[in-house]
Structures are given as C-alpha cells and as structure tokens.
Amino acid sequence: MCTVCGCSDGEVEGHGNGDGHGLHAHGDIHFGQGLAGVAVGNMTQERLIEIETGILSENDRYAAGNRAKLTAMGVFCVNLVSSPGSGKTTLLCATIRAMGGGAAVIEGDQQTSNDAERIRETGAPAVQVNTGKGCHLDGHMVGHALDHLHLHSGDMLFIENVGNLVCPAAFDLGEDAKVAILSVTEGEDKPLKYPDMFTAARIALLNKTDLAPHCDVDLDLYESNLRRVNPTIDIIRVSARTGEGLDAWLGWLRAGSSAKHTARAAG
C-alpha cells in the first residue's frame, strides 16, 4: 500500500521480517493484523504508523487547499474510484452528456491520454494526469490539474482516479465525496474483499446492470455486502448502455451540489 511503501513521496524503506501477520486455519496467512493494518519486512508496526502518518499528513495539506479552492469557486467535486474495467469512463461520458454542460474532468491513469480524449469528445474540458508507476492520484497532482481548468460557480468536477481499489481509499484529494463504481461482472464479494474503499465511499454505483442476466449475479447480494461494510452508503444501479439509473445518479449529484451551495451561503 502506498502509505507504507512511500511511492507518493519517493521514500523507500528496507525489508525484513514484520510483526503484523498471523497464521490461521487451513494454513491461511493473514497480514495486516497489527495496529498499522499491514506488514512490511523489517519494520515494526510503530514505524509503519509513523511512515503512513507522515505521508498522509502531507497529502492532507494539499487536499485541504484543493477543498478550499473548490468551495470558494462553488464547485461540487466527486472522486470516482474503482477497479480497472468497471466502466468508469463510459459511465462518466454518459453522465456528462446527460448533464448537458457544466462538467469538467481530471483524468488519472498511469499512462496514455486515451480516457481524457474520450471525455473531450463529449465537449467537457479534461486534464489528463499520468502517474507513471504511481497507483493513485494525490492531493498535489490534483492541485496542479486545477490550475489548468477554468471552472465556474455551479460546475461539477469529476476526478476519475487510477483504477485501483486499495490506495485511493486513503488519499483525500479535496473532493466532496468518493464515488465507488463496481460492475456486476466483478463478483458479489468485491466489497468484502476491499472494505476500506467501500467504507470511504458515500455512494456506490452498481454498474453494467444490463449484463446482469448474462452473468448469473445476485444484485441484492451486491447491495447486502456493500451495506455490511458501510451501513450508510447510498447505492444506485446504473447502466450507461441502457440509461438505467442515470436520472437517480444525476439527482444525487444535483442534491450534493445544492447542499454545498446552501452551506457555503450560510457559512
């Protein structure tokens, strides 16, 4: 995990035997049993916590700056997170077209500008951020991208994060909400396998519902498992192909934007 390996700030630690693991029934080995929630060779749990705290504190400083800037501009911002292949970009393009304007995108990928080009074809401005070997966007990257966008009050900013259900859960970008997208092809136990991400998200979009009849999946079980890890999460079933759920998703976005504007006016 990036908060331990230090890829977000270039720090590299040594290796050896950690103390955050244990042996369970059937010979299963579970790492992450210590206070740090992870095990890395030759480092104590205390040292892991120290490293993670330092990395996240620096990121949080940049994220707070982004959040202040977006609030001052009156822009509602969501951070789209998912595993690769969940259909994030296709759903985002459908969302922007349905909105009819007022959207901008920060697009995160390790390499290429393919997804940013797809976004631009909708007419929305998009800034591509390539992370190289990095497996997530961070607050500093997003701050640079904001400098290249001309946002207006009432706009919605979509940050499409790198496809990864682990590291993006820990990194605040200055967004108003994390939006977890999972497709019906990924398996009903995905929320149980990656609980940190679905706990951090305010809403989950259960995507590609048009494929459900062909995949022998239980959509109710998807929702049940999502609420096992996050009892308060909002869930919308969507399909970019058929348009199912898009009105509800757009309604959720408008409600979030309206609430932000109301709080900004009162504050």
Disulfide bonds with the S-S distance in Angstrom:
none
